[in-house]
Amino acid sequence: MHTPILQEYPAEGSRDMIERELRRLGPEAGNRAKAGPDDILRFLGELSPDRIAAILALEPTPADLELAALWSQGDGDVAAAYGHTLAGKPAAILDIVGPEEAEIEP
């Protein structure tokens, strides 16, 4: 007769494992690091200093910048097709990054 092997830890992805990891991370887990000028350069490319200052005033996270960058490159239409609209800080970043009226050709 075969004896079952008992796991020492909960299975990966199980509710017990997720709860244990959240307890381990503590209450600071929800406080993500704010993005800096280097993050803006990495995700959105070269921008004017006034645009960078406007984005930093929003206190975005790197994830906010990444999402705004995706939408600015035109990849947001796939997410929009599934009902995921852009809102909050990423939407505000996209408004800042969007072309100025003088840059738009008639």
Backbone as JSON Lines, residues from 0, in Angstrom:
{"i":0,"aa":"M","n":[0.84,-1.17,0.0],"ca":[0.0,0.0,0.0],"c":[0.89,1.24,0.0]}
{"i":1,"aa":"H","n":[0.47,2.25,-0.75],"ca":[1.25,3.47,-0.92],"c":[0.88,4.49,0.15]}
{"i":2,"aa":"T","n":[1.88,5.07,0.81],"ca":[1.64,6.09,1.82],"c":[1.71,7.46,1.16]}
{"i":3,"aa":"P","n":[0.68,8.31,1.33],"ca":[0.72,9.63,0.7],"c":[1.8,10.51,1.32]}
{"i":4,"aa":"I","n":[2.39,11.35,0.48],"ca":[3.42,12.28,0.94],"c":[2.71,13.58,1.32]}
{"i":5,"aa":"L","n":[2.94,14.0,2.55],"ca":[2.32,15.23,3.03],"c":[3.25,16.4,2.78]}
{"i":6,"aa":"Q","n":[2.68,17.48,2.27],"ca":[3.48,18.67,2.01],"c":[3.69,19.44,3.3]}
{"i":7,"aa":"E","n":[4.88,19.99,3.41],"ca":[5.2,20.81,4.58],"c":[4.54,22.18,4.47]}
{"i":8,"aa":"Y","n":[4.43,22.71,3.26],"ca":[3.86,24.03,3.02],"c":[2.6,23.88,2.16]}
{"i":9,"aa":"P","n":[1.73,24.9,2.19],"ca":[0.55,24.85,1.33],"c":[0.95,24.87,-0.15]}
{"i":10,"aa":"A","n":[0.07,24.39,-1.0],"ca":[0.34,24.34,-2.44],"c":[0.48,25.74,-3.01]}
{"i":11,"aa":"E","n":[1.33,25.86,-4.01],"ca":[1.55,27.15,-4.68],"c":[0.24,27.67,-5.25]}
{"i":12,"aa":"G","n":[-0.09,28.93,-4.95],"ca":[-1.31,29.55,-5.45],"c":[-2.54,29.27,-4.61]}
{"i":13,"aa":"S","n":[-2.4,28.47,-3.57],"ca":[-3.56,28.18,-2.73],"c":[-3.86,29.38,-1.85]}
{"i":14,"aa":"R","n":[-5.07,29.41,-1.33],"ca":[-5.49,30.51,-0.46],"c":[-4.56,30.62,0.76]}
{"i":15,"aa":"D","n":[-4.18,29.48,1.34],"ca":[-3.28,29.49,2.5],"c":[-1.93,30.13,2.15]}
{"i":16,"aa":"M","n":[-1.42,29.81,0.97],"ca":[-0.13,30.35,0.54],"c":[-0.23,31.86,0.33]}
{"i":17,"aa":"I","n":[-1.29,32.31,-0.3],"ca":[-1.47,33.74,-0.55],"c":[-1.6,34.5,0.76]}
{"i":18,"aa":"E","n":[-2.4,33.99,1.67],"ca":[-2.58,34.66,2.96],"c":[-1.27,34.7,3.75]}
{"i":19,"aa":"R","n":[-0.5,33.64,3.68],"ca":[0.79,33.61,4.38],"c":[1.74,34.65,3.8]}
{"i":20,"aa":"E","n":[1.77,34.78,2.47],"ca":[2.64,35.77,1.85],"c":[2.2,37.19,2.18]}
{"i":21,"aa":"L","n":[0.9,37.44,2.21],"ca":[0.4,38.77,2.56],"c":[0.76,39.13,4.0]}
{"i":22,"aa":"R","n":[0.67,38.15,4.91],"ca":[1.07,38.4,6.3],"c":[2.57,38.67,6.38]}
{"i":23,"aa":"R","n":[3.34,37.97,5.58],"ca":[4.79,38.15,5.59],"c":[5.17,39.55,5.09]}
{"i":24,"aa":"L","n":[4.48,40.03,4.07],"ca":[4.78,41.34,3.52],"c":[4.35,42.46,4.45]}
{"i":25,"aa":"G","n":[3.32,42.23,5.23],"ca":[2.86,43.22,6.2],"c":[2.01,44.31,5.59]}
{"i":26,"aa":"P","n":[1.65,45.3,6.4],"ca":[0.76,46.36,5.92],"c":[1.4,47.27,4.87]}
{"i":27,"aa":"E","n":[2.73,47.28,4.78],"ca":[3.4,48.12,3.8],"c":[3.31,47.55,2.4]}
{"i":28,"aa":"A","n":[2.74,46.36,2.23],"ca":[2.67,45.73,0.92],"c":[1.88,46.57,-0.07]}
{"i":29,"aa":"G","n":[0.88,47.31,0.4],"ca":[0.08,48.13,-0.49],"c":[0.74,49.44,-0.87]}
{"i":30,"aa":"N","n":[1.77,49.84,-0.13],"ca":[2.46,51.1,-0.42],"c":[3.57,50.85,-1.43]}
{"i":31,"aa":"R","n":[3.31,51.13,-2.65],"ca":[4.29,50.91,-3.7],"c":[5.19,52.14,-3.83]}
{"i":32,"aa":"A","n":[6.39,51.9,-4.3],"ca":[7.34,52.99,-4.47],"c":[6.84,53.95,-5.54]}
{"i":33,"aa":"K","n":[7.07,55.21,-5.31],"ca":[6.7,56.22,-6.29],"c":[7.76,56.26,-7.38]}
{"i":34,"aa":"A","n":[7.32,56.57,-8.57],"ca":[8.22,56.65,-9.71],"c":[9.03,57.94,-9.66]}
{"i":35,"aa":"G","n":[10.21,57.88,-10.22],"ca":[11.06,59.05,-10.3],"c":[11.3,59.45,-11.75]}
{"i":36,"aa":"P","n":[12.11,60.49,-11.95],"ca":[12.4,60.94,-13.32],"c":[13.03,59.86,-14.2]}
{"i":37,"aa":"D","n":[13.86,58.99,-13.61],"ca":[14.47,57.91,-14.38],"c":[13.42,56.93,-14.88]}
{"i":38,"aa":"D","n":[12.4,56.67,-14.06],"ca":[11.32,55.78,-14.47],"c":[10.54,56.39,-15.63]}
{"i":39,"aa":"I","n":[10.32,57.69,-15.57],"ca":[9.6,58.37,-16.66],"c":[10.39,58.25,-17.95]}
{"i":40,"aa":"L","n":[11.69,58.47,-17.88],"ca":[12.54,58.34,-19.06],"c":[12.5,56.92,-19.61]}
{"i":41,"aa":"R","n":[12.56,55.93,-18.73],"ca":[12.57,54.53,-19.15],"c":[11.26,54.12,-19.82]}
{"i":42,"aa":"F","n":[10.13,54.54,-19.26],"ca":[8.84,54.11,-19.79],"c":[8.3,55.0,-20.9]}
{"i":43,"aa":"L","n":[8.49,56.31,-20.77],"ca":[7.84,57.24,-21.69],"c":[8.8,57.95,-22.63]}
{"i":44,"aa":"G","n":[10.09,57.81,-22.42],"ca":[11.06,58.45,-23.29],"c":[11.33,59.9,-22.88]}
{"i":45,"aa":"E","n":[12.01,60.61,-23.75],"ca":[12.38,62.0,-23.5],"c":[11.12,62.87,-23.49]}
{"i":46,"aa":"L","n":[10.96,63.65,-22.43],"ca":[9.86,64.6,-22.31],"c":[10.41,65.93,-21.84]}
{"i":47,"aa":"S","n":[9.65,66.97,-22.06],"ca":[10.08,68.3,-21.61],"c":[10.04,68.34,-20.08]}
{"i":48,"aa":"P","n":[10.85,69.2,-19.47],"ca":[10.88,69.27,-18.01],"c":[9.53,69.6,-17.38]}
{"i":49,"aa":"D","n":[8.72,70.42,-18.07],"ca":[7.41,70.75,-17.5],"c":[6.47,69.55,-17.51]}
{"i":50,"aa":"R","n":[6.57,68.71,-18.53],"ca":[5.76,67.49,-18.56],"c":[6.21,66.5,-17.47]}
{"i":51,"aa":"I","n":[7.53,66.38,-17.3],"ca":[8.05,65.5,-16.26],"c":[7.57,65.97,-14.89]}
{"i":52,"aa":"A","n":[7.63,67.28,-14.66],"ca":[7.18,67.83,-13.37],"c":[5.69,67.57,-13.16]}
{"i":53,"aa":"A","n":[4.9,67.69,-14.22],"ca":[3.46,67.45,-14.1],"c":[3.17,65.98,-13.77]}
{"i":54,"aa":"I","n":[3.93,65.08,-14.38],"ca":[3.75,63.66,-14.11],"c":[4.18,63.34,-12.68]}
{"i":55,"aa":"L","n":[5.31,63.87,-12.24],"ca":[5.79,63.62,-10.87],"c":[4.83,64.17,-9.83]}
{"i":56,"aa":"A","n":[4.12,65.24,-10.16],"ca":[3.15,65.82,-9.23],"c":[1.98,64.85,-8.96]}
{"i":57,"aa":"L","n":[1.75,63.94,-9.89],"ca":[0.69,62.94,-9.71],"c":[1.1,61.83,-8.74]}
{"i":58,"aa":"E","n":[2.4,61.75,-8.44],"ca":[2.98,60.7,-7.6],"c":[2.62,59.3,-8.12]}
{"i":59,"aa":"P","n":[2.94,59.02,-9.38],"ca":[2.6,57.71,-9.95],"c":[3.57,56.62,-9.49]}
{"i":60,"aa":"T","n":[3.13,55.4,-9.63],"ca":[4.0,54.25,-9.41],"c":[4.59,53.85,-10.77]}
{"i":61,"aa":"P","n":[5.63,53.04,-10.78],"ca":[6.14,52.56,-12.06],"c":[5.07,51.81,-12.86]}
{"i":62,"aa":"A","n":[4.16,51.13,-12.18],"ca":[3.09,50.42,-12.88],"c":[2.16,51.4,-13.59]}
{"i":63,"aa":"D","n":[1.89,52.56,-12.98],"ca":[1.08,53.6,-13.62],"c":[1.76,54.08,-14.9]}
{"i":64,"aa":"L","n":[3.07,54.3,-14.82],"ca":[3.82,54.76,-15.99],"c":[3.82,53.71,-17.09]}
{"i":65,"aa":"E","n":[3.97,52.46,-16.71],"ca":[4.0,51.39,-17.69],"c":[2.66,51.28,-18.42]}
{"i":66,"aa":"L","n":[1.57,51.39,-17.66],"ca":[0.24,51.31,-18.27],"c":[0.0,52.49,-19.21]}
{"i":67,"aa":"A","n":[0.39,53.68,-18.8],"ca":[0.25,54.85,-19.66],"c":[1.1,54.7,-20.92]}
{"i":68,"aa":"A","n":[2.28,54.13,-20.79],"ca":[3.15,53.93,-21.94],"c":[2.53,52.95,-22.93]}
{"i":69,"aa":"L","n":[1.92,51.9,-22.41],"ca":[1.24,50.93,-23.28],"c":[0.15,51.6,-24.1]}
{"i":70,"aa":"W","n":[-0.67,52.39,-23.42],"ca":[-1.78,53.05,-24.1],"c":[-1.25,54.1,-25.07]}
{"i":71,"aa":"S","n":[-0.16,54.8,-24.74],"ca":[0.36,55.84,-25.63],"c":[0.93,55.24,-26.9]}
{"i":72,"aa":"Q","n":[1.35,53.98,-26.85],"ca":[1.89,53.3,-28.03],"c":[0.8,52.65,-28.87]}
{"i":73,"aa":"G","n":[-0.45,52.79,-28.43],"ca":[-1.56,52.24,-29.19],"c":[-1.97,50.84,-28.79]}
{"i":74,"aa":"D","n":[-1.36,50.29,-27.75],"ca":[-1.71,48.94,-27.32],"c":[-2.93,48.9,-26.42]}
{"i":75,"aa":"G","n":[-3.5,50.04,-26.1],"ca":[-4.66,50.08,-25.23],"c":[-5.93,49.61,-25.89]}
{"i":76,"aa":"D","n":[-5.95,49.57,-27.21],"ca":[-7.17,49.15,-27.89],"c":[-7.51,47.68,-27.61]}
{"i":77,"aa":"V","n":[-6.52,46.87,-27.35],"ca":[-6.77,45.46,-27.02],"c":[-7.46,45.36,-25.65]}
{"i":78,"aa":"A","n":[-6.93,46.09,-24.68],"ca":[-7.55,46.09,-23.35],"c":[-8.94,46.71,-23.4]}
{"i":79,"aa":"A","n":[-9.11,47.77,-24.19],"ca":[-10.41,48.43,-24.29],"c":[-11.43,47.51,-24.93]}
{"i":80,"aa":"A","n":[-11.0,46.65,-25.82],"ca":[-11.92,45.71,-26.45],"c":[-12.51,44.74,-25.43]}
{"i":81,"aa":"Y","n":[-11.8,44.51,-24.36],"ca":[-12.28,43.61,-23.3],"c":[-12.93,44.37,-22.16]}
{"i":82,"aa":"G","n":[-13.18,45.67,-22.35],"ca":[-13.89,46.46,-21.36],"c":[-13.02,47.11,-20.31]}
{"i":83,"aa":"H","n":[-11.69,47.06,-20.47],"ca":[-10.78,47.69,-19.51],"c":[-10.44,49.09,-20.0]}
{"i":84,"aa":"T","n":[-11.03,50.07,-19.37],"ca":[-10.76,51.44,-19.77],"c":[-9.63,52.01,-18.92]}
{"i":85,"aa":"L","n":[-9.0,53.03,-19.45],"ca":[-7.91,53.68,-18.74],"c":[-8.48,54.77,-17.85]}
{"i":86,"aa":"A","n":[-8.13,54.74,-16.58],"ca":[-8.65,55.71,-15.63],"c":[-7.58,56.02,-14.59]}
{"i":87,"aa":"G","n":[-7.83,57.04,-13.78],"ca":[-6.94,57.38,-12.69],"c":[-5.64,58.0,-13.15]}
{"i":88,"aa":"K","n":[-4.56,57.7,-12.45],"ca":[-3.26,58.29,-12.73],"c":[-2.75,57.96,-14.14]}
{"i":89,"aa":"P","n":[-2.88,56.69,-14.6],"ca":[-2.42,56.42,-15.96],"c":[-3.13,57.27,-17.01]}
{"i":90,"aa":"A","n":[-4.43,57.53,-16.84],"ca":[-5.16,58.36,-17.79],"c":[-4.65,59.8,-17.74]}
{"i":91,"aa":"A","n":[-4.37,60.3,-16.54],"ca":[-3.84,61.65,-16.41],"c":[-2.45,61.76,-17.03]}
{"i":92,"aa":"I","n":[-1.64,60.72,-16.86],"ca":[-0.31,60.7,-17.47],"c":[-0.43,60.71,-18.99]}
{"i":93,"aa":"L","n":[-1.36,59.94,-19.52],"ca":[-1.56,59.89,-20.96],"c":[-1.98,61.26,-21.5]}
{"i":94,"aa":"D","n":[-2.79,61.99,-20.75],"ca":[-3.18,63.34,-21.16],"c":[-1.97,64.27,-21.2]}
{"i":95,"aa":"I","n":[-1.06,64.11,-20.24],"ca":[0.14,64.95,-20.19],"c":[1.09,64.59,-21.33]}
{"i":96,"aa":"V","n":[1.25,63.31,-21.59],"ca":[2.19,62.83,-22.59],"c":[1.68,63.05,-24.0]}
{"i":97,"aa":"G","n":[0.37,63.12,-24.18],"ca":[-0.23,63.29,-25.5],"c":[0.34,64.5,-26.22]}
{"i":98,"aa":"P","n":[0.24,64.52,-27.53],"ca":[0.83,65.64,-28.29],"c":[0.13,66.96,-28.0]}
{"i":99,"aa":"E","n":[0.93,68.02,-28.0],"ca":[0.37,69.35,-27.82],"c":[-0.3,69.75,-29.14]}
{"i":100,"aa":"E","n":[-1.19,70.71,-29.07],"ca":[-1.91,71.12,-30.27],"c":[-0.98,71.64,-31.35]}
{"i":101,"aa":"A","n":[0.12,72.28,-30.95],"ca":[1.09,72.78,-31.94],"c":[1.8,71.66,-32.64]}
{"i":102,"aa":"E","n":[1.89,70.48,-32.01],"ca":[2.59,69.35,-32.6],"c":[1.73,68.58,-33.59]}
{"i":103,"aa":"I","n":[0.42,68.75,-33.53],"ca":[-0.51,68.02,-34.39],"c":[-0.54,68.68,-35.76]}
{"i":104,"aa":"E","n":[-0.3,67.88,-36.8],"ca":[-0.33,68.42,-38.15],"c":[-1.78,68.53,-38.62]}
{"i":105,"aa":"P","n":[-2.11,69.61,-39.35],"ca":[-3.49,69.76,-39.84],"c":[-3.81,68.82,-40.96]}
